[in-house]
Protein backbone atom coordinates (compact mmCIF):
# COMPACT_ATOMS: atom_id res chain seq x y z
CA UNK A 1 0.00 0.00 0.00
CA UNK A 2 1.26 3.47 -0.89
CA UNK A 3 1.51 5.96 1.97
CA UNK A 4 2.73 8.97 0.01
CA UNK A 5 2.16 9.49 -3.68
CA UNK A 6 3.99 12.65 -4.79
CA UNK A 7 3.50 13.62 -8.43
CA UNK A 8 5.42 16.35 -10.29
CA UNK A 9 5.64 18.67 -7.28
CA UNK A 10 7.23 22.06 -7.82
CA UNK A 11 7.52 24.85 -5.27
CA UNK A 12 8.46 28.40 -6.27
CA UNK A 13 8.96 31.25 -3.84
CA UNK A 14 8.45 34.89 -4.84
CA UNK A 15 11.63 36.81 -5.63
CA UNK A 16 13.68 33.61 -5.96
CA UNK A 17 15.02 32.80 -9.44
CA UNK A 18 15.11 29.02 -8.94
CA UNK A 19 12.36 26.73 -7.60
CA UNK A 20 12.89 25.28 -4.12
CA UNK A 21 11.58 21.99 -5.54
CA UNK A 22 11.36 21.04 -9.18
CA UNK A 23 9.14 18.30 -10.66
CA UNK A 24 9.49 15.79 -7.80
CA UNK A 25 7.76 12.44 -8.24
CA UNK A 26 8.07 9.86 -5.46
CA UNK A 27 6.12 7.03 -3.84
CA UNK A 28 6.68 5.75 -0.31
CA UNK A 29 5.05 2.52 0.86
CA UNK A 30 3.61 1.36 4.18
CA UNK A 31 6.24 0.22 6.66
CA UNK A 32 9.21 1.69 4.81
CA UNK A 33 12.14 3.45 6.41
CA UNK A 34 12.93 6.06 3.78
CA UNK A 35 15.84 8.49 3.97
CA UNK A 36 15.94 11.77 2.10
CA UNK A 37 19.50 13.03 1.71
CA UNK A 38 20.84 16.32 0.49
CA UNK A 39 23.04 19.26 1.34
CA UNK A 40 21.66 22.30 3.14
CA UNK A 41 19.48 24.16 0.65
CA UNK A 42 18.77 21.05 -1.45
CA UNK A 43 15.02 21.42 -0.88
CA UNK A 44 14.47 18.61 1.63
CA UNK A 45 12.68 20.61 4.32
CA UNK A 46 10.50 22.39 1.74
CA UNK A 47 9.39 19.01 0.44
CA UNK A 48 8.47 17.52 3.81
CA UNK A 49 6.64 20.70 4.86
CA UNK A 50 4.50 20.21 1.76
CA UNK A 51 4.00 16.56 2.71
CA UNK A 52 2.51 17.59 6.07
CA UNK A 53 0.49 20.44 4.51
CA UNK A 54 2.39 23.30 6.10
CA UNK A 55 3.14 24.62 2.61
CA UNK A 56 1.31 24.26 -0.68
CA UNK A 57 3.03 23.18 -3.89
CA UNK A 58 3.03 25.67 -6.72
CA UNK A 59 2.12 22.75 -8.97
CA UNK A 60 1.75 19.00 -8.66
CA UNK A 61 -0.08 16.84 -6.11
CA UNK A 62 0.72 15.09 -2.83
CA UNK A 63 -1.56 12.26 -1.69
CA UNK A 64 -1.45 10.60 1.72
CA UNK A 65 -3.12 7.18 1.80
CA UNK A 66 -4.82 8.10 -1.46
CA UNK A 67 -6.20 11.50 -0.39
CA UNK A 68 -4.75 14.89 -1.34
CA UNK A 69 -3.22 16.42 1.77
CA UNK A 70 -4.22 19.91 0.65
CA UNK A 71 -7.94 19.05 0.63
CA UNK A 72 -8.23 19.00 4.44
CA UNK A 73 -6.10 21.25 6.67
CA UNK A 74 -5.91 18.69 9.51
CA UNK A 75 -5.89 15.44 7.53
CA UNK A 76 -2.09 15.02 7.58
CA UNK A 77 -1.91 15.96 11.27
CA UNK A 78 -4.19 13.02 12.13
CA UNK A 79 -1.86 10.53 10.48
CA UNK A 80 1.67 11.96 10.56
CA UNK A 81 3.91 12.65 13.51
CA UNK A 82 6.11 15.47 12.23
CA UNK A 83 9.38 16.51 13.85
CA UNK A 84 10.36 19.98 12.57
CA UNK A 85 13.71 21.69 12.98
CA UNK A 86 12.17 24.02 15.57
CA UNK A 87 9.10 23.78 17.80
CA UNK A 88 8.63 26.91 19.88
CA UNK A 89 5.11 25.80 20.84
CA UNK A 90 6.69 23.42 23.37
CA UNK A 91 8.58 26.15 25.23
CA UNK A 92 5.93 26.68 27.92
CA UNK A 93 5.49 22.96 28.63
CA UNK A 94 7.57 20.59 30.67
CA UNK A 95 8.87 17.49 28.92
CA UNK A 96 6.28 15.32 30.67
CA UNK A 97 3.45 17.71 29.78
CA UNK A 98 4.50 17.87 26.13
CA UNK A 99 4.36 14.09 25.82
CA UNK A 100 1.12 13.69 27.77
CA UNK A 101 -0.84 16.40 25.96
CA UNK A 102 0.41 15.29 22.55
CA UNK A 103 -0.73 11.71 23.15
CA UNK A 104 -4.06 12.86 24.57
CA UNK A 105 -4.73 15.26 21.70
CA UNK A 106 -3.97 12.45 19.27
CA UNK A 107 -6.78 10.34 20.69
CA UNK A 108 -5.42 8.51 23.71
CA UNK A 109 -7.47 8.46 26.89
CA UNK A 110 -6.05 10.31 29.89
CA UNK A 111 -4.89 7.06 31.45
CA UNK A 112 -3.37 5.76 28.22
CA UNK A 113 -1.66 9.09 27.58
CA UNK A 114 -0.12 8.97 31.06
CA UNK A 115 0.99 5.38 30.54
CA UNK A 116 2.50 6.21 27.15
CA UNK A 117 4.26 9.29 28.56
CA UNK A 118 5.99 7.19 31.21
CA UNK A 119 6.98 4.57 28.64
CA UNK A 120 8.40 7.19 26.25
CA UNK A 121 10.39 8.84 29.04
CA UNK A 122 12.03 5.50 29.78
CA UNK A 123 12.48 4.24 26.21
CA UNK A 124 14.08 7.47 25.00
CA UNK A 125 16.13 7.96 28.19
CA UNK A 126 14.73 11.36 29.08
CA UNK A 127 13.12 10.55 32.43
CA UNK A 128 15.47 12.93 34.22
CA UNK A 129 14.06 15.77 32.10
CA UNK A 130 10.40 15.09 32.90
CA UNK A 131 9.77 18.23 34.97
CA UNK A 132 12.04 20.59 33.05
CA UNK A 133 10.65 23.16 30.64
CA UNK A 134 11.55 22.77 27.01
CA UNK A 135 12.89 26.31 26.85
CA UNK A 136 15.52 25.42 29.46
CA UNK A 137 16.86 22.33 27.71
CA UNK A 138 20.08 22.15 25.75
CA UNK A 139 19.94 22.08 21.95
CA UNK A 140 20.38 18.31 21.83
CA UNK A 141 17.77 17.76 24.55
CA UNK A 142 15.24 19.94 22.73
CA UNK A 143 15.84 18.04 19.49
CA UNK A 144 15.34 14.71 21.24
CA UNK A 145 12.12 16.01 22.83
CA UNK A 146 10.79 17.06 19.41
CA UNK A 147 11.51 13.57 18.14
CA UNK A 148 9.72 11.87 21.03
CA UNK A 149 6.75 14.24 20.70
CA UNK A 150 6.48 13.14 17.05
CA UNK A 151 6.35 9.52 18.21
CA UNK A 152 3.69 10.18 20.89
CA UNK A 153 0.21 8.95 20.11
CA UNK A 154 1.32 6.13 17.83
CA UNK A 155 0.49 7.69 14.47
CA UNK A 156 1.14 5.45 11.44
CA UNK A 157 3.67 7.78 9.78
CA UNK A 158 6.68 9.66 11.15
CA UNK A 159 8.48 12.44 9.28
CA UNK A 160 11.65 13.52 11.05
CA UNK A 161 13.72 16.52 9.98
CA UNK A 162 17.38 15.97 10.95
CA UNK A 163 16.56 13.82 14.01
CA UNK A 164 20.15 13.33 15.22
CA UNK A 165 21.63 16.80 14.77
CA UNK A 166 23.11 18.13 18.02
CA UNK A 167 23.09 14.67 19.65
CA UNK A 168 26.16 12.97 21.06
CA UNK A 169 27.22 9.62 19.55
CA UNK A 170 25.62 7.54 22.31
CA UNK A 171 22.23 9.20 21.88
CA UNK A 172 22.48 8.92 18.10
CA UNK A 173 22.89 5.17 18.40
CA UNK A 174 19.92 5.05 20.77
CA UNK A 175 17.76 7.03 18.32
CA UNK A 176 18.50 4.76 15.37
CA UNK A 177 17.95 1.61 17.44
CA UNK A 178 14.65 2.87 18.88
CA UNK A 179 13.38 3.90 15.44
CA UNK A 180 14.33 0.52 14.00
CA UNK A 181 12.53 -1.29 16.84
CA UNK A 182 9.46 0.95 16.46
CA UNK A 183 9.29 0.18 12.76
CA UNK A 184 9.62 -3.56 13.35
CA UNK A 185 7.12 -3.67 16.22
CA UNK A 186 4.36 -1.47 14.80
CA UNK A 187 5.00 -1.17 11.06
CA UNK A 188 5.29 2.59 11.40
CA UNK A 189 6.38 4.25 8.16
CA UNK A 190 9.43 6.39 8.94
CA UNK A 191 10.64 9.16 6.64
CA UNK A 192 13.60 11.21 7.75
CA UNK A 193 15.75 13.83 6.15
CA UNK A 194 19.42 14.42 6.76
CA UNK A 195 22.62 15.61 5.14
CA UNK A 196 24.65 12.93 6.93
CA UNK A 197 24.94 9.87 4.71
CA UNK A 198 26.95 7.94 7.30
CA UNK A 199 24.16 8.26 9.86
CA UNK A 200 21.44 7.47 7.33
CA UNK A 201 23.02 4.18 6.32
CA UNK A 202 22.36 2.75 9.77
CA UNK A 203 18.62 2.47 9.25
CA UNK A 204 17.27 3.23 5.79
CA UNK A 205 15.75 0.73 3.39
CA UNK A 206 15.40 3.15 0.47
CA UNK A 207 17.02 6.48 -0.16
CA UNK A 208 16.24 9.56 -2.21
CA UNK A 209 19.07 11.98 -2.94
CA UNK A 210 18.26 15.63 -3.60
CA UNK A 211 20.33 18.44 -5.05
CA UNK A 212 19.30 21.97 -5.99
CA UNK A 213 15.61 21.18 -5.54
CA UNK A 214 15.62 18.06 -7.70
CA UNK A 215 15.33 14.41 -6.75
CA UNK A 216 18.47 12.99 -8.38
CA UNK A 217 17.97 9.28 -7.68
CA UNK A 218 15.75 6.94 -5.63
CA UNK A 219 16.39 3.32 -4.76
CA UNK A 220 17.74 0.74 -2.34
CA UNK A 221 21.31 1.58 -1.33
CA UNK A 222 22.58 -1.90 -2.20
CA UNK A 223 21.23 -1.64 -5.74
CA UNK A 224 22.43 1.91 -6.26
CA UNK A 225 25.91 1.05 -4.98
CA UNK A 226 26.21 -1.74 -7.54
CA UNK A 227 25.49 0.77 -10.27
CA UNK A 228 28.12 3.18 -9.00
CA UNK A 229 31.18 1.29 -7.79
CA UNK A 230 32.47 -2.19 -8.48
CA UNK A 231 35.65 -1.36 -6.59
CA UNK A 232 36.46 -1.72 -2.92
CA UNK A 233 37.28 1.23 -0.68
CA UNK A 234 40.41 1.14 1.45
CA UNK A 235 40.54 3.63 4.30
CA UNK A 236 43.89 4.23 5.95
CA UNK A 237 44.10 5.87 9.38
CA UNK A 238 47.42 7.06 10.73
CA UNK A 239 49.02 9.79 12.90
CA UNK A 240 48.42 12.99 10.89
CA UNK A 241 52.08 14.01 10.84
CA UNK A 242 53.40 10.54 10.02
CA UNK A 243 51.89 9.43 6.69
CA UNK A 244 52.60 5.81 5.76
CA UNK A 245 54.69 4.60 2.85
CA UNK A 246 52.34 3.22 0.20
CA UNK A 247 52.78 0.46 -2.38
CA UNK A 248 53.46 1.62 -5.96
CA UNK A 249 50.50 2.93 -7.96
CA UNK A 250 48.32 3.37 -4.85
CA UNK A 251 47.11 6.99 -5.05
CA UNK A 252 44.85 7.94 -2.15
CA UNK A 253 42.57 10.91 -1.57
CA UNK A 254 42.90 12.77 1.71
CA UNK A 255 39.54 12.82 3.50
CA UNK A 256 40.96 14.66 6.49
CA UNK A 257 44.34 14.82 8.25
CA UNK A 258 45.31 11.27 9.14
CA UNK A 259 42.62 9.66 6.99
CA UNK A 260 43.13 8.59 3.37
CA UNK A 261 40.82 6.80 0.96
CA UNK A 262 41.90 4.67 -1.99
CA UNK A 263 39.84 2.60 -4.43
CA UNK A 264 41.02 -0.90 -5.34
CA UNK A 265 40.06 -3.41 -7.98
CA UNK A 266 39.25 -6.73 -6.33
CA UNK A 267 42.15 -8.56 -7.95
CA UNK A 268 44.74 -6.15 -6.51
CA UNK A 269 43.54 -6.26 -2.89
CA UNK A 270 46.00 -8.95 -1.81
CA UNK A 271 49.00 -7.25 -3.39
CA UNK A 272 48.18 -3.87 -1.87
CA UNK A 273 47.53 -5.20 1.64
CA UNK A 274 50.75 -7.23 1.55
CA UNK A 275 52.59 -4.06 0.51
CA UNK A 276 51.34 -1.98 3.45
CA UNK A 277 53.50 -1.52 6.53
CA UNK A 278 50.86 -1.98 9.22
CA UNK A 279 53.17 -0.61 11.89
CA UNK A 280 52.74 2.82 10.26
CA UNK A 281 48.94 2.68 10.53
CA UNK A 282 46.53 3.18 13.42
CA UNK A 283 43.94 1.18 11.50
CA UNK A 284 42.70 0.30 8.03
CA UNK A 285 39.25 -0.59 6.70
CA UNK A 286 38.43 -2.48 3.53
CA UNK A 287 34.76 -2.29 2.57
CA UNK A 288 32.41 -2.01 -0.35
CA UNK A 289 31.08 1.40 -1.36
CA UNK A 290 29.20 3.24 1.38
CA UNK A 291 26.11 5.39 1.20
CA UNK A 292 28.43 8.36 1.64
CA UNK A 293 30.22 7.38 -1.59
CA UNK A 294 26.88 6.96 -3.32
CA UNK A 295 25.73 10.36 -2.11
CA UNK A 296 28.90 12.05 -3.32
CA UNK A 297 28.62 10.35 -6.71
CA UNK A 298 25.06 11.42 -7.44
CA UNK A 299 25.30 14.93 -6.05
CA UNK A 300 28.50 15.61 -7.97
CA UNK A 301 26.93 14.11 -11.08
CA UNK A 302 24.06 16.53 -10.70
CA UNK A 303 26.29 19.57 -10.72
CA UNK A 304 25.79 21.85 -13.75
KEVO-93077 format. One record per residue (C-alpha): y, x, z. Coordinates in Angstrom, 2 decimals, always signed. Layout:
N
        yy        xx        zz
         Y         X         Z
...
This chain:
304
        yy        xx        zz
     +0.00     +0.00     +0.00
     +3.47     +1.26     -0.89
     +5.96     +1.51     +1.97
     +8.97     +2.73     +0.01
     +9.49     +2.16     -3.68
    +12.65     +3.99     -4.79
    +13.62     +3.50     -8.43
    +16.35     +5.42    -10.29
    +18.67     +5.64     -7.28
    +22.06     +7.23     -7.82
    +24.85     +7.52     -5.27
    +28.40     +8.46     -6.27
    +31.25     +8.96     -3.84
    +34.89     +8.45     -4.84
    +36.81    +11.63     -5.63
    +33.61    +13.68     -5.96
    +32.80    +15.02     -9.44
    +29.02    +15.11     -8.94
    +26.73    +12.36     -7.60
    +25.28    +12.89     -4.12
    +21.99    +11.58     -5.54
    +21.04    +11.36     -9.18
    +18.30     +9.14    -10.66
    +15.79     +9.49     -7.80
    +12.44     +7.76     -8.24
     +9.86     +8.07     -5.46
     +7.03     +6.12     -3.84
     +5.75     +6.68     -0.31
     +2.52     +5.05     +0.86
     +1.36     +3.61     +4.18
     +0.22     +6.24     +6.66
     +1.69     +9.21     +4.81
     +3.45    +12.14     +6.41
     +6.06    +12.93     +3.78
     +8.49    +15.84     +3.97
    +11.77    +15.94     +2.10
    +13.03    +19.50     +1.71
    +16.32    +20.84     +0.49
    +19.26    +23.04     +1.34
    +22.30    +21.66     +3.14
    +24.16    +19.48     +0.65
    +21.05    +18.77     -1.45
    +21.42    +15.02     -0.88
    +18.61    +14.47     +1.63
    +20.61    +12.68     +4.32
    +22.39    +10.50     +1.74
    +19.01     +9.39     +0.44
    +17.52     +8.47     +3.81
    +20.70     +6.64     +4.86
    +20.21     +4.50     +1.76
    +16.56     +4.00     +2.71
    +17.59     +2.51     +6.07
    +20.44     +0.49     +4.51
    +23.30     +2.39     +6.10
    +24.62     +3.14     +2.61
    +24.26     +1.31     -0.68
    +23.18     +3.03     -3.89
    +25.67     +3.03     -6.72
    +22.75     +2.12     -8.97
    +19.00     +1.75     -8.66
    +16.84     -0.08     -6.11
    +15.09     +0.72     -2.83
    +12.26     -1.56     -1.69
    +10.60     -1.45     +1.72
     +7.18     -3.12     +1.80
     +8.10     -4.82     -1.46
    +11.50     -6.20     -0.39
    +14.89     -4.75     -1.34
    +16.42     -3.22     +1.77
    +19.91     -4.22     +0.65
    +19.05     -7.94     +0.63
    +19.00     -8.23     +4.44
    +21.25     -6.10     +6.67
    +18.69     -5.91     +9.51
    +15.44     -5.89     +7.53
    +15.02     -2.09     +7.58
    +15.96     -1.91    +11.27
    +13.02     -4.19    +12.13
    +10.53     -1.86    +10.48
    +11.96     +1.67    +10.56
    +12.65     +3.91    +13.51
    +15.47     +6.11    +12.23
    +16.51     +9.38    +13.85
    +19.98    +10.36    +12.57
    +21.69    +13.71    +12.98
    +24.02    +12.17    +15.57
    +23.78     +9.10    +17.80
    +26.91     +8.63    +19.88
    +25.80     +5.11    +20.84
    +23.42     +6.69    +23.37
    +26.15     +8.58    +25.23
    +26.68     +5.93    +27.92
    +22.96     +5.49    +28.63
    +20.59     +7.57    +30.67
    +17.49     +8.87    +28.92
    +15.32     +6.28    +30.67
    +17.71     +3.45    +29.78
    +17.87     +4.50    +26.13
    +14.09     +4.36    +25.82
    +13.69     +1.12    +27.77
    +16.40     -0.84    +25.96
    +15.29     +0.41    +22.55
    +11.71     -0.73    +23.15
    +12.86     -4.06    +24.57
    +15.26     -4.73    +21.70
    +12.45     -3.97    +19.27
    +10.34     -6.78    +20.69
     +8.51     -5.42    +23.71
     +8.46     -7.47    +26.89
    +10.31     -6.05    +29.89
     +7.06     -4.89    +31.45
     +5.76     -3.37    +28.22
     +9.09     -1.66    +27.58
     +8.97     -0.12    +31.06
     +5.38     +0.99    +30.54
     +6.21     +2.50    +27.15
     +9.29     +4.26    +28.56
     +7.19     +5.99    +31.21
     +4.57     +6.98    +28.64
     +7.19     +8.40    +26.25
     +8.84    +10.39    +29.04
     +5.50    +12.03    +29.78
     +4.24    +12.48    +26.21
     +7.47    +14.08    +25.00
     +7.96    +16.13    +28.19
    +11.36    +14.73    +29.08
    +10.55    +13.12    +32.43
    +12.93    +15.47    +34.22
    +15.77    +14.06    +32.10
    +15.09    +10.40    +32.90
    +18.23     +9.77    +34.97
    +20.59    +12.04    +33.05
    +23.16    +10.65    +30.64
    +22.77    +11.55    +27.01
    +26.31    +12.89    +26.85
    +25.42    +15.52    +29.46
    +22.33    +16.86    +27.71
    +22.15    +20.08    +25.75
    +22.08    +19.94    +21.95
    +18.31    +20.38    +21.83
    +17.76    +17.77    +24.55
    +19.94    +15.24    +22.73
    +18.04    +15.84    +19.49
    +14.71    +15.34    +21.24
    +16.01    +12.12    +22.83
    +17.06    +10.79    +19.41
    +13.57    +11.51    +18.14
    +11.87     +9.72    +21.03
    +14.24     +6.75    +20.70
    +13.14     +6.48    +17.05
     +9.52     +6.35    +18.21
    +10.18     +3.69    +20.89
     +8.95     +0.21    +20.11
     +6.13     +1.32    +17.83
     +7.69     +0.49    +14.47
     +5.45     +1.14    +11.44
     +7.78     +3.67     +9.78
     +9.66     +6.68    +11.15
    +12.44     +8.48     +9.28
    +13.52    +11.65    +11.05
    +16.52    +13.72     +9.98
    +15.97    +17.38    +10.95
    +13.82    +16.56    +14.01
    +13.33    +20.15    +15.22
    +16.80    +21.63    +14.77
    +18.13    +23.11    +18.02
    +14.67    +23.09    +19.65
    +12.97    +26.16    +21.06
     +9.62    +27.22    +19.55
     +7.54    +25.62    +22.31
     +9.20    +22.23    +21.88
     +8.92    +22.48    +18.10
     +5.17    +22.89    +18.40
     +5.05    +19.92    +20.77
     +7.03    +17.76    +18.32
     +4.76    +18.50    +15.37
     +1.61    +17.95    +17.44
     +2.87    +14.65    +18.88
     +3.90    +13.38    +15.44
     +0.52    +14.33    +14.00
     -1.29    +12.53    +16.84
     +0.95     +9.46    +16.46
     +0.18     +9.29    +12.76
     -3.56     +9.62    +13.35
     -3.67     +7.12    +16.22
     -1.47     +4.36    +14.80
     -1.17     +5.00    +11.06
     +2.59     +5.29    +11.40
     +4.25     +6.38     +8.16
     +6.39     +9.43     +8.94
     +9.16    +10.64     +6.64
    +11.21    +13.60     +7.75
    +13.83    +15.75     +6.15
    +14.42    +19.42     +6.76
    +15.61    +22.62     +5.14
    +12.93    +24.65     +6.93
     +9.87    +24.94     +4.71
     +7.94    +26.95     +7.30
     +8.26    +24.16     +9.86
     +7.47    +21.44     +7.33
     +4.18    +23.02     +6.32
     +2.75    +22.36     +9.77
     +2.47    +18.62     +9.25
     +3.23    +17.27     +5.79
     +0.73    +15.75     +3.39
     +3.15    +15.40     +0.47
     +6.48    +17.02     -0.16
     +9.56    +16.24     -2.21
    +11.98    +19.07     -2.94
    +15.63    +18.26     -3.60
    +18.44    +20.33     -5.05
    +21.97    +19.30     -5.99
    +21.18    +15.61     -5.54
    +18.06    +15.62     -7.70
    +14.41    +15.33     -6.75
    +12.99    +18.47     -8.38
     +9.28    +17.97     -7.68
     +6.94    +15.75     -5.63
     +3.32    +16.39     -4.76
     +0.74    +17.74     -2.34
     +1.58    +21.31     -1.33
     -1.90    +22.58     -2.20
     -1.64    +21.23     -5.74
     +1.91    +22.43     -6.26
     +1.05    +25.91     -4.98
     -1.74    +26.21     -7.54
     +0.77    +25.49    -10.27
     +3.18    +28.12     -9.00
     +1.29    +31.18     -7.79
     -2.19    +32.47     -8.48
     -1.36    +35.65     -6.59
     -1.72    +36.46     -2.92
     +1.23    +37.28     -0.68
     +1.14    +40.41     +1.45
     +3.63    +40.54     +4.30
     +4.23    +43.89     +5.95
     +5.87    +44.10     +9.38
     +7.06    +47.42    +10.73
     +9.79    +49.02    +12.90
    +12.99    +48.42    +10.89
    +14.01    +52.08    +10.84
    +10.54    +53.40    +10.02
     +9.43    +51.89     +6.69
     +5.81    +52.60     +5.76
     +4.60    +54.69     +2.85
     +3.22    +52.34     +0.20
     +0.46    +52.78     -2.38
     +1.62    +53.46     -5.96
     +2.93    +50.50     -7.96
     +3.37    +48.32     -4.85
     +6.99    +47.11     -5.05
     +7.94    +44.85     -2.15
    +10.91    +42.57     -1.57
    +12.77    +42.90     +1.71
    +12.82    +39.54     +3.50
    +14.66    +40.96     +6.49
    +14.82    +44.34     +8.25
    +11.27    +45.31     +9.14
     +9.66    +42.62     +6.99
     +8.59    +43.13     +3.37
     +6.80    +40.82     +0.96
     +4.67    +41.90     -1.99
     +2.60    +39.84     -4.43
     -0.90    +41.02     -5.34
     -3.41    +40.06     -7.98
     -6.73    +39.25     -6.33
     -8.56    +42.15     -7.95
     -6.15    +44.74     -6.51
     -6.26    +43.54     -2.89
     -8.95    +46.00     -1.81
     -7.25    +49.00     -3.39
     -3.87    +48.18     -1.87
     -5.20    +47.53     +1.64
     -7.23    +50.75     +1.55
     -4.06    +52.59     +0.51
     -1.98    +51.34     +3.45
     -1.52    +53.50     +6.53
     -1.98    +50.86     +9.22
     -0.61    +53.17    +11.89
     +2.82    +52.74    +10.26
     +2.68    +48.94    +10.53
     +3.18    +46.53    +13.42
     +1.18    +43.94    +11.50
     +0.30    +42.70     +8.03
     -0.59    +39.25     +6.70
     -2.48    +38.43     +3.53
     -2.29    +34.76     +2.57
     -2.01    +32.41     -0.35
     +1.40    +31.08     -1.36
     +3.24    +29.20     +1.38
     +5.39    +26.11     +1.20
     +8.36    +28.43     +1.64
     +7.38    +30.22     -1.59
     +6.96    +26.88     -3.32
    +10.36    +25.73     -2.11
    +12.05    +28.90     -3.32
    +10.35    +28.62     -6.71
    +11.42    +25.06     -7.44
    +14.93    +25.30     -6.05
    +15.61    +28.50     -7.97
    +14.11    +26.93    -11.08
    +16.53    +24.06    -10.70
    +19.57    +26.29    -10.72
    +21.85    +25.79    -13.75
